[in-house]
Amino acid sequence: MFRPMRRKRQLLGEDEALDMIRRGSHGVLAVVDETGYPYAVPISPVVYDGRVYFHCAKSGHKLDAIRACDRVSLCVVDRDDVQPATFSTHYRSAILFGRARIVEDAAEILGAMRALAAKYSPNEGEAAFQHEMSTEAPALCVVAIEIEHLSGKQAKGLVKSEQQEENT
């Protein structure tokens, strides 16, 4: 179902790819809207309980697209170092394919929001979290992505430098 990566030497394992998503402050979610057009939008993901979660407003293009077609893709760029002398970039990225769903269960929403708070606001404490949830929860939607396929890739230049380090 999913295409194998053409440049196998640049392939990173699923664990490395998932770690990139864990570390990444943002990614680009791609959906297909009800007209059949792709729509890509930045999100702030968190990996929690084997899924990827993000929150958003309760209405909008992204949610309309997910309702029309639950198949999504998420790309997170972990490294992006432009190499002017070689006309290239030293990059590392992860791409996942999965099925998105709007979370309805209150316990799952709370767990995902706690995971998001721990990732993006680790020093704010429980009181700040509770205050934020009491004021913002009515207006937010939480989306879960069940991962169906995950891969990571790095630039040829990074593969070469890693091989050189191993040989020294």
Backbone torsions as a table, in degrees:
resi	resn	phi	psi	omega
1	MET	NA	-46.0	179.9
2	PHE	-98.5	138.8	-177.6
3	ARG	-68.6	139.5	173.2
4	PRO	-72.7	149.7	178.7
5	MET	-68.0	134.4	-177.3
6	ARG	-69.8	-42.5	-176.8
7	ARG	-98.3	81.4	-173.1
8	LYS	-59.3	-32.1	-179.0
9	ARG	-66.4	-21.7	-178.9
10	GLN	-94.2	-3.4	-177.4
11	LEU	-68.9	134.4	172.9
12	LEU	-107.8	152.5	-178.1
13	GLY	-69.7	164.0	-180.0
14	GLU	-60.0	-37.7	179.5
15	ASP	-62.7	-42.6	177.6
16	GLU	-64.9	-40.1	179.4
17	ALA	-63.8	-43.9	179.5
18	LEU	-65.7	-37.1	176.0
19	ASP	-62.7	-35.9	176.8
20	MET	-62.8	-40.7	178.7
21	ILE	-67.4	-38.6	176.9
22	ARG	-60.7	-43.3	-176.6
23	ARG	-76.9	-33.1	-171.1
24	GLY	-61.7	136.3	177.8
25	SER	-79.1	-21.9	179.1
26	HIS	-157.4	162.3	175.4
27	GLY	-145.5	174.5	177.9
28	VAL	-114.5	117.2	178.9
29	LEU	-89.7	129.9	177.8
30	ALA	-112.5	130.0	178.3
31	VAL	-130.6	168.8	173.4
32	VAL	-116.6	122.4	-175.5
33	ASP	-82.7	178.7	-174.7
34	GLU	-63.7	-16.6	177.1
35	THR	-89.7	-7.1	-178.4
36	GLY	94.9	-2.4	178.8
37	TYR	-83.8	145.0	173.2
38	PRO	-73.4	149.4	177.2
39	TYR	-138.4	122.8	-179.1
40	ALA	-119.6	132.5	-174.0
41	VAL	-143.1	139.1	177.5
42	PRO	-67.7	141.2	174.0
43	ILE	-137.0	166.8	174.9
44	SER	-111.7	97.6	-173.9
45	PRO	-88.7	158.7	170.2
46	VAL	-138.1	144.3	174.1
47	VAL	-95.0	123.6	-177.3
48	TYR	-147.7	127.8	174.8
49	ASP	55.1	38.5	175.7
50	GLY	79.7	5.4	179.2
51	ARG	-127.1	169.0	172.6
52	VAL	-106.9	133.0	-179.7
53	TYR	-122.7	154.0	168.4
54	PHE	-152.5	163.4	176.4
55	HIS	-120.8	158.8	-178.2
56	CYS	-159.1	-178.0	174.5
57	ALA	-69.1	163.7	-177.0
58	LYS	-77.1	-7.3	177.9
59	SER	-145.4	159.0	177.9
60	GLY	144.6	176.5	-176.1
61	HIS	-56.6	-45.7	-176.4
62	LYS	-60.2	-47.8	-179.3
63	LEU	-69.6	-37.3	175.9
64	ASP	-59.9	-40.7	179.4
65	ALA	-66.3	-42.9	179.3
66	ILE	-63.7	-38.0	176.4
67	ARG	-65.3	-33.9	-179.5
68	ALA	-76.4	-36.2	-178.6
69	CYS	-153.6	117.6	-174.8
70	ASP	-81.1	-4.2	179.1
71	ARG	-77.6	127.7	-177.8
72	VAL	-137.1	167.4	173.2
73	SER	-136.3	144.9	178.1
74	LEU	-130.2	130.1	177.4
75	CYS	-117.8	129.8	175.5
76	VAL	-123.0	127.2	176.7
77	VAL	-98.2	118.9	-175.9
78	ASP	-91.5	-28.4	-178.3
79	ARG	-148.5	142.9	-178.4
80	ASP	-155.2	82.2	-178.6
81	ASP	-107.7	108.8	179.5
82	VAL	-67.3	133.8	179.7
83	GLN	-115.6	83.0	-174.0
84	PRO	-57.4	-38.1	-175.4
85	ALA	-65.5	-25.9	-178.7
86	THR	-111.6	9.0	178.7
87	PHE	54.2	43.5	-177.9
88	SER	-147.8	-176.0	179.1
89	THR	-133.9	137.5	170.3
90	HIS	-92.1	104.2	-176.1
91	TYR	-124.5	159.0	168.6
92	ARG	-138.1	132.3	-179.2
93	SER	-146.3	159.2	176.9
94	ALA	-128.0	142.9	175.9
95	ILE	-131.5	131.2	174.4
96	LEU	-120.3	151.5	172.6
97	PHE	-119.9	139.4	-179.7
98	GLY	-167.8	-170.6	179.6
99	ARG	-115.1	126.3	-179.3
100	ALA	-97.5	145.8	174.2
101	ARG	-143.6	147.2	176.5
102	ILE	-80.5	124.5	-175.9
103	VAL	-78.2	130.1	179.0
104	GLU	-109.2	-27.0	-175.6
105	ASP	-71.2	124.2	-175.8
106	ALA	-61.5	-39.7	179.9
107	ALA	-66.6	-39.7	178.6
108	GLU	-67.4	-40.0	176.9
109	ILE	-60.5	-47.2	-179.2
110	LEU	-62.2	-43.2	178.7
111	GLY	-61.8	-44.2	179.1
112	ALA	-64.9	-41.5	179.7
113	MET	-66.6	-36.4	175.2
114	ARG	-64.1	-40.9	178.3
115	ALA	-65.2	-41.8	176.7
116	LEU	-62.8	-43.6	179.2
117	ALA	-63.7	-40.8	179.1
118	ALA	-63.8	-35.1	-179.3
119	LYS	-76.9	-47.1	-170.2
120	TYR	-98.6	-17.4	179.6
121	SER	-139.4	57.8	-170.3
122	PRO	-65.8	-20.0	-176.0
123	ASN	-103.9	9.5	-173.5
124	GLU	-85.1	-22.5	175.0
125	GLY	82.5	168.6	-175.0
126	GLU	-66.2	-41.2	-178.6
127	ALA	-61.1	-43.1	179.1
128	ALA	-65.6	-40.3	178.0
129	PHE	-61.7	-47.9	-179.6
130	GLN	-61.0	-41.3	178.1
131	HIS	-62.4	-46.2	-179.7
132	GLU	-61.7	-43.9	179.8
133	MET	-65.2	-38.2	-178.4
134	SER	-68.5	-30.7	-179.0
135	THR	-92.6	-33.3	-173.2
136	GLU	-101.5	-23.1	-174.3
137	ALA	-54.1	-40.7	-179.0
138	PRO	-61.7	-24.2	-176.1
139	ALA	-99.6	-0.5	-173.8
140	LEU	-109.4	154.1	176.5
141	CYS	-121.6	140.5	176.4
142	VAL	-113.4	134.3	179.7
143	VAL	-118.6	136.0	176.1
144	ALA	-110.7	140.9	175.1
145	ILE	-117.4	119.1	173.3
146	GLU	-82.6	121.0	-176.1
147	ILE	-76.4	125.4	176.2
148	GLU	-106.2	-30.9	179.8
149	HIS	-152.2	140.2	-176.8
150	LEU	-144.1	134.8	176.5
151	SER	-146.6	158.0	175.9
152	GLY	-130.3	154.5	-178.5
153	LYS	-145.2	147.9	174.4
154	GLN	-132.0	158.3	-177.4
155	ALA	-63.9	152.2	176.9
156	LYS	-55.6	-39.4	-179.1
157	GLY	-61.2	-35.4	177.2
158	LEU	-72.1	-36.9	176.8
159	VAL	-61.8	-45.5	179.8
160	LYS	-62.8	-43.4	-178.6
161	SER	-68.6	-33.2	176.1
162	GLU	-67.4	-39.6	178.3
163	GLN	-66.0	-38.6	178.5
164	GLN	-65.6	-39.4	177.8
165	GLU	-64.2	-38.9	178.7
166	GLU	-66.4	-31.9	-177.4
167	ASN	-82.7	-9.0	-179.9
168	THR	-97.2	NA	NA
